[in-house]
Amino acid sequence: MTQSRILVAGATGKVGGAVVAQLHAAGVPVRALVRGEASFPEGVQAVRGDLGDPASLGAALEGVESVFLVWPFLSAEGASDVIDAIGRRARRVVYLSSAGVGSVEEEPGEAITAFHSELERLVEASGLEWTALRPTGFASNTLGWAEKIRTTGTVRAPLAGLARPLIHEADIAAVAVQALTTDALLGARPLLTGPELVTQERQVALIGEAIGRPVRFEEITLAEAGEQMRAAGYPPELVEAVLPVQAKMLANPEPVNGEVERVTGTPARTFQEWAVDHATDFR
């Protein structure tokens, strides 16, 4: 399948962008689904379409055999029509899901897990070849601290001791490329993790090391954190989903595995490596 055209949804995001870059570097014809103007390396075709409007996807899906699907909404509303549109033209879909799906901590009604679970169900029932990638927390989510690090040198957040195996977006992308271009992960739901547990306080320190100046972690309460998120415009259902789940991880941290290395042949990148790769974002 390495010479089939692949459509990447979420191509302007961290993971989708890395998938586009890695496919292009490997010489695989790749098409980026975009809603507006976006720049990509020469040879990458950008085609307009919106997952919120399945009727707009025809041109993007024309001649496509495989799709990397990132779902950008907090519910599965409309997903069935999108997957139907993919199924009329493509033969394979690789869905970016979440480690929370199928875990012992999964709870019915939890917003993020709920829509990922439903998307996985729809993908698996579609008749398409499929893979569902289940990564742990993205290292790139710490970019939410970037403005405060640049302006104050202090991160005010809850749960200083929360340790997670955050994963580099390039590692998720590398597994996605294998799923898109080989048959090694057909019908699989690989759990993808970073190589080690790193506390939030240590993450902040490693970012400081990467940018060459100290950064301080100031712990706040979960209530204060919820107020901050709501004031920043986060949807209430996201606030209600994220903070309680993170609090539970203090006593029951996510597992660490070697799945990235097993699939790609290369060990997963550390958070320290991620911080160095993204140092300019924090300066």
C-alpha positions as CSV (number, residue, x, y, z in Angstrom):
1,M,0.0,0.0,0.0
2,T,3.0,2.3,0.2
3,Q,2.2,4.1,-3.1
4,S,-1.5,4.6,-2.5
5,R,-2.7,8.1,-1.7
6,I,-3.4,8.7,1.9
7,L,-5.7,11.5,3.3
8,V,-4.8,13.0,6.7
9,A,-7.5,14.6,8.6
10,G,-6.3,17.0,11.4
11,A,-3.3,17.7,9.1
12,T,-2.7,21.1,10.7
13,G,-2.5,19.6,14.2
14,K,0.5,18.3,16.0
15,V,-0.1,14.6,15.4
16,G,-1.7,15.0,11.9
17,G,1.1,17.3,10.9
18,A,3.7,14.8,12.0
19,V,1.9,12.0,10.0
20,V,1.9,14.2,6.9
21,A,5.6,15.0,7.3
22,Q,6.6,11.4,7.9
23,L,4.6,10.1,5.0
24,H,5.9,12.8,2.7
25,A,9.5,12.1,3.8
26,A,9.0,8.4,3.0
27,G,7.8,9.2,-0.5
28,V,4.2,8.2,0.1
29,P,1.6,10.3,-1.8
30,V,-0.3,12.2,0.9
31,R,-3.2,14.6,0.9
32,A,-4.0,17.0,3.7
33,L,-7.6,17.8,4.7
34,V,-7.8,21.5,5.6
35,R,-10.6,23.9,6.3
36,G,-8.7,27.1,5.4
37,E,-5.3,28.2,4.2
38,A,-2.3,26.1,5.3
39,S,1.2,25.5,4.1
40,F,2.8,22.1,3.6
41,P,6.0,20.8,1.9
42,E,6.0,20.8,-1.8
43,G,4.4,17.7,-3.1
44,V,1.8,17.5,-0.3
45,Q,-1.7,18.2,-1.7
46,A,-4.0,20.3,0.5
47,V,-7.7,19.8,-0.2
48,R,-10.5,21.7,1.5
49,G,-13.1,19.9,3.5
50,D,-14.7,19.9,6.9
51,L,-15.5,16.8,9.0
52,G,-18.5,18.8,10.4
53,D,-19.9,18.8,6.8
54,P,-19.6,15.3,5.3
55,A,-20.9,16.5,2.0
56,S,-17.7,18.7,1.7
57,L,-15.4,15.6,1.7
58,G,-15.9,14.3,-1.8
59,A,-13.0,16.0,-3.5
60,A,-10.6,15.2,-0.6
61,L,-11.5,11.5,-0.7
62,E,-11.3,11.1,-4.5
63,G,-8.6,8.6,-5.3
64,V,-7.8,7.9,-1.7
65,E,-7.3,4.4,-0.3
66,S,-6.5,5.1,3.3
67,V,-7.5,7.8,5.8
68,F,-5.9,8.9,9.1
69,L,-8.8,10.2,11.1
70,V,-8.6,12.7,13.9
71,W,-12.0,13.6,15.3
72,P,-12.0,17.3,16.4
73,F,-15.3,17.4,18.3
74,L,-16.3,16.5,21.9
75,S,-19.2,14.2,20.8
76,A,-19.7,11.6,18.1
77,E,-22.5,13.5,16.5
78,G,-22.1,13.4,12.7
79,A,-19.3,10.8,12.8
80,S,-21.5,8.1,11.2
81,D,-22.0,10.2,8.1
82,V,-18.2,10.9,7.9
83,I,-17.3,7.3,8.2
84,D,-19.9,6.4,5.6
85,A,-18.3,8.9,3.2
86,I,-14.9,7.5,3.9
87,G,-16.2,3.9,3.3
88,R,-17.6,4.8,-0.1
89,R,-14.2,5.7,-1.4
90,A,-11.4,4.4,0.8
91,R,-10.6,0.9,2.1
92,R,-8.7,1.6,5.3
93,V,-9.1,4.0,8.2
94,V,-6.6,4.6,11.1
95,Y,-8.4,6.4,13.9
96,L,-6.6,8.4,16.6
97,S,-8.4,7.3,19.7
98,S,-7.4,7.4,23.4
99,A,-5.9,5.2,26.1
100,G,-9.0,5.7,28.2
101,V,-11.0,3.5,25.9
102,G,-11.2,0.0,27.2
103,S,-9.1,0.8,30.3
104,V,-10.1,-0.3,33.8
105,E,-10.6,3.4,34.5
106,E,-13.2,3.9,31.8
107,E,-16.4,5.2,33.1
108,P,-19.7,5.6,31.2
109,G,-20.6,9.2,30.5
110,E,-17.0,10.5,30.7
111,A,-17.0,12.9,27.8
112,I,-13.7,12.3,26.1
113,T,-13.8,8.5,26.5
114,A,-17.4,8.4,25.4
115,F,-16.9,9.9,22.0
116,H,-13.7,7.9,21.3
117,S,-15.5,4.7,22.3
118,E,-18.4,5.5,19.9
119,L,-16.0,6.5,17.0
120,E,-14.1,3.2,17.5
121,R,-17.4,1.3,17.4
122,L,-18.4,3.1,14.2
123,V,-15.1,2.5,12.5
124,E,-15.1,-1.2,13.5
125,A,-18.6,-1.7,12.1
126,S,-17.9,0.2,8.9
127,G,-16.6,-2.7,6.8
128,L,-13.3,-0.8,6.3
129,E,-9.9,-2.2,7.3
130,W,-9.2,-0.4,10.5
131,T,-6.8,0.4,13.3
132,A,-7.5,2.3,16.5
133,L,-4.5,4.0,18.0
134,R,-4.8,4.5,21.8
135,P,-2.1,6.9,23.0
136,T,-1.7,8.1,26.5
137,G,-1.5,11.9,27.2
138,F,0.2,14.0,24.5
139,A,3.4,15.7,25.5
140,S,2.2,18.6,23.2
141,N,-0.6,19.3,25.7
142,T,2.0,21.0,27.9
143,L,2.2,23.7,25.2
144,G,-0.8,25.1,27.1
145,W,1.8,26.3,29.6
146,A,3.9,28.1,27.0
147,E,2.5,31.7,27.4
148,K,2.9,31.6,31.2
149,I,6.4,30.2,30.9
150,R,7.4,32.9,28.5
151,T,5.9,35.8,30.5
152,T,6.2,34.8,34.1
153,G,8.5,31.7,34.3
154,T,5.8,30.0,36.5
155,V,3.3,27.3,35.8
156,R,0.3,27.4,38.1
157,A,-1.5,24.0,37.8
158,P,-2.9,21.3,40.0
159,L,-1.4,17.9,40.9
160,A,2.3,18.6,40.9
161,G,3.0,14.9,41.6
162,L,0.8,13.6,38.8
163,A,3.1,11.3,36.8
164,R,2.2,10.3,33.2
165,P,4.0,8.6,30.3
166,L,3.4,11.5,28.0
167,I,4.0,10.6,24.3
168,H,5.8,12.6,21.6
169,E,3.5,13.3,18.7
170,A,6.3,12.0,16.3
171,D,6.0,8.6,18.0
172,I,2.2,8.5,17.5
173,A,2.8,9.5,13.9
174,A,5.4,6.8,13.3
175,V,3.0,4.1,14.5
176,A,0.2,5.7,12.4
177,V,2.5,5.5,9.3
178,Q,3.0,1.8,9.9
179,A,-0.8,1.3,10.2
180,L,-1.4,3.2,7.1
181,T,1.3,1.7,4.9
182,T,1.5,-1.9,6.1
183,D,-0.8,-4.6,7.2
184,A,0.9,-5.1,10.6
185,L,-1.8,-3.4,12.7
186,L,-5.0,-4.3,10.9
187,G,-7.7,-4.8,13.4
188,A,-5.4,-3.7,16.3
189,R,-5.9,-1.3,19.1
190,P,-2.4,-0.6,20.3
191,L,-1.9,1.3,23.6
192,L,0.9,3.8,22.9
193,T,2.9,5.4,25.7
194,G,6.0,7.4,26.4
195,P,9.0,5.5,27.9
196,E,8.6,6.7,31.5
197,L,6.4,8.3,34.1
198,V,7.3,12.0,34.6
199,T,5.5,14.2,37.2
200,Q,4.1,17.5,36.1
201,E,6.6,19.3,38.4
202,R,9.4,17.5,36.6
203,Q,8.0,18.2,33.2
204,V,8.1,21.9,34.0
205,A,11.8,21.6,35.2
206,L,12.7,19.8,32.0
207,I,11.2,22.5,29.9
208,G,13.2,25.0,31.9
209,E,16.4,23.0,31.2
210,A,15.5,22.9,27.5
211,I,15.1,26.7,27.3
212,G,18.1,27.5,29.5
213,R,16.3,29.2,32.4
214,P,14.5,27.9,35.5
215,V,10.7,27.5,35.4
216,R,8.8,27.1,38.6
217,F,5.7,24.9,39.3
218,E,3.2,26.5,41.6
219,E,0.5,24.0,42.7
220,I,-3.1,25.1,42.8
221,T,-6.3,23.3,43.8
222,L,-8.5,21.4,41.4
223,A,-11.2,24.0,42.0
224,E,-8.9,26.8,41.0
225,A,-7.8,24.8,37.9
226,G,-11.4,24.4,36.9
227,E,-12.0,28.1,37.2
228,Q,-9.0,28.8,35.1
229,M,-10.1,26.4,32.4
230,R,-13.6,27.8,32.2
231,A,-12.3,31.4,32.1
232,A,-10.0,30.4,29.2
233,G,-13.1,29.2,27.3
234,Y,-12.8,25.4,27.7
235,P,-16.2,23.7,27.4
236,P,-17.7,22.7,30.8
237,E,-17.9,19.0,29.7
238,L,-14.1,19.0,29.0
239,V,-13.4,20.6,32.4
240,E,-15.6,18.0,34.1
241,A,-13.9,15.2,32.2
242,V,-10.3,16.0,32.5
243,L,-9.6,17.1,36.1
244,P,-11.3,14.2,37.9
245,V,-9.6,11.7,35.7
246,Q,-6.2,13.3,36.3
247,A,-6.8,13.3,40.0
248,K,-7.4,9.5,40.0
249,M,-4.2,9.0,38.1
250,L,-2.2,10.1,41.2
251,A,-2.9,6.8,42.8
252,N,-3.3,4.8,39.6
253,P,-0.9,6.0,37.0
254,E,-1.2,4.9,33.4
255,P,0.9,1.9,32.4
256,V,4.2,2.2,30.5
257,N,4.9,-0.1,27.6
258,G,7.3,-0.7,24.7
259,E,4.6,-0.7,21.9
260,V,6.1,2.2,20.0
261,E,9.5,0.4,19.8
262,R,7.8,-2.9,18.9
263,V,5.9,-1.4,16.0
264,T,8.5,1.1,14.7
265,G,11.8,-0.5,15.8
266,T,12.8,2.7,17.5
267,P,12.3,3.5,21.3
268,A,9.8,6.0,22.2
269,R,11.2,9.5,22.7
270,T,11.4,10.8,26.3
271,F,9.7,14.0,27.6
272,Q,13.1,15.6,27.8
273,E,13.6,15.0,24.1
274,W,10.2,16.4,23.4
275,A,11.0,19.6,25.5
276,V,14.2,20.1,23.5
277,D,12.4,19.6,20.2
278,H,9.8,22.3,21.3
279,A,12.1,24.7,23.2
280,T,11.4,27.5,20.8
281,D,7.7,27.3,21.6
282,F,8.5,28.2,25.3
283,R,11.1,30.9,24.8
